[in-house]
Amino acid sequence: MRKNISNNVMSIILSMSSLTLNLEFNKSNVEKIKCICDALSNEYRVRSLLILEKDGRMPLDAFHKEAEKMKIYNNIETSYRNLEILVASGLLTKTYDSKSKKLVYEINKSLFEVGK
């Protein structure tokens, strides 16, 4: 993690695996940054981001199978709750896939740089 402070704007760059999150915050977006930091304060939610980064768009049931394999979440309700926290923070997006008729979760590419 790198921190830069200049002109009353603080920037934090967090890199994990092939995801890079660059947060610049000032007085106008402190609450949004707090929400993101709260979401990232849980190791399992960070690991959830890595699952989604690796596998792309995933419905809850497919995500939960991967999370169980990695021993992150034991039940699907916990997977759901934590994905919803990540959605509320803006780190994930949730859309409806009309083909599979399921809600799918994916990394919010407007916040992350995704590189391989």
C-alpha positions as CSV (number, residue, x, y, z in Angstrom):
1,M,0.0,0.0,0.0
2,R,1.3,3.4,-0.9
3,K,0.1,6.7,0.4
4,N,0.6,10.1,-1.2
5,I,-0.6,13.4,0.3
6,S,-0.6,16.7,-1.7
7,N,-2.8,19.7,-1.9
8,N,-5.2,18.4,0.8
9,V,-5.9,15.2,-1.3
10,M,-4.7,11.9,0.1
11,S,-4.3,9.0,-2.3
12,I,-4.0,5.4,-1.3
13,I,-3.0,2.7,-3.8
14,L,-3.7,-0.8,-2.8
15,S,-2.5,-3.7,-5.0
16,M,-3.4,-7.3,-4.6
17,S,-2.9,-10.1,-7.1
18,S,-3.7,-8.4,-10.4
19,L,-6.1,-5.8,-8.9
20,T,-5.1,-2.3,-8.1
21,L,-7.4,0.1,-6.3
22,N,-6.5,3.7,-6.4
23,L,-8.4,5.9,-3.9
24,E,-8.1,9.7,-3.9
25,F,-10.1,11.3,-1.2
26,N,-10.8,14.8,0.0
27,K,-13.5,16.4,2.1
28,S,-16.3,15.7,-0.4
29,N,-15.9,11.9,-0.5
30,V,-14.8,10.9,3.0
31,E,-17.9,8.8,3.7
32,K,-17.5,6.8,0.5
33,I,-13.9,6.1,1.3
34,K,-14.9,5.0,4.8
35,C,-17.4,2.6,3.4
36,I,-14.8,1.1,1.0
37,C,-12.2,0.8,3.9
38,D,-14.8,-0.9,6.1
39,A,-15.6,-3.4,3.3
40,L,-11.9,-4.1,2.9
41,S,-11.3,-4.5,6.6
42,N,-12.5,-8.1,6.5
43,E,-9.9,-10.6,5.1
44,Y,-12.7,-12.8,3.7
45,R,-14.2,-10.0,1.7
46,V,-10.7,-9.2,0.2
47,R,-10.4,-12.9,-0.7
48,S,-13.9,-12.7,-2.3
49,L,-12.6,-9.9,-4.6
50,L,-9.8,-12.2,-5.7
51,I,-12.3,-15.0,-6.5
52,L,-14.3,-12.6,-8.6
53,E,-11.2,-11.1,-10.3
54,K,-10.1,-14.6,-11.3
55,D,-13.4,-15.9,-12.5
56,G,-15.1,-12.7,-13.7
57,R,-18.9,-12.4,-13.5
58,M,-20.4,-14.9,-11.1
59,P,-23.9,-15.7,-9.8
60,L,-24.1,-16.3,-6.0
61,D,-24.3,-20.0,-6.2
62,A,-21.1,-20.3,-8.4
63,F,-19.3,-17.8,-6.1
64,H,-20.3,-19.7,-3.0
65,K,-18.9,-23.0,-4.5
66,E,-15.5,-21.3,-5.0
67,A,-15.7,-19.6,-1.6
68,E,-16.4,-23.0,0.1
69,K,-13.4,-24.6,-1.7
70,M,-11.2,-21.8,-0.4
71,K,-12.7,-22.2,3.1
72,I,-13.9,-18.6,3.1
73,Y,-17.6,-19.0,3.8
74,N,-19.5,-22.1,5.1
75,N,-23.0,-21.1,4.1
76,I,-24.5,-19.3,1.2
77,E,-26.2,-16.7,3.4
78,T,-22.8,-15.5,4.6
79,S,-21.5,-15.4,1.0
80,Y,-24.6,-13.3,0.1
81,R,-24.2,-10.9,3.0
82,N,-20.6,-10.2,2.3
83,L,-21.1,-9.8,-1.4
84,E,-23.8,-7.3,-0.7
85,I,-21.4,-5.3,1.6
86,L,-19.0,-5.2,-1.3
87,V,-21.8,-4.0,-3.6
88,A,-22.9,-1.3,-1.1
89,S,-19.3,-0.1,-0.9
90,G,-19.1,0.2,-4.7
91,L,-16.3,-2.4,-5.0
92,L,-18.6,-4.8,-6.8
93,T,-21.5,-4.4,-9.2
94,K,-24.6,-6.6,-9.3
95,T,-26.6,-7.0,-12.5
96,Y,-29.3,-9.3,-13.8
97,D,-28.2,-11.8,-16.4
98,S,-31.3,-12.5,-18.5
99,K,-29.8,-15.6,-20.1
100,S,-29.1,-17.4,-16.8
101,K,-32.0,-15.6,-15.1
102,K,-29.7,-14.9,-12.1
103,L,-28.1,-11.9,-10.4
104,V,-24.4,-11.8,-11.1
105,Y,-21.6,-10.1,-9.2
106,E,-18.4,-8.6,-10.7
107,I,-15.5,-6.3,-9.9
108,N,-16.4,-2.6,-10.4
109,K,-13.9,-1.8,-13.2
110,S,-14.4,1.9,-12.7
111,L,-12.6,1.6,-9.3
112,F,-10.0,-1.1,-10.1
113,E,-7.3,-1.5,-12.6
114,V,-7.4,-5.1,-13.6
115,G,-4.1,-6.4,-15.0
116,K,-2.7,-9.9,-15.7
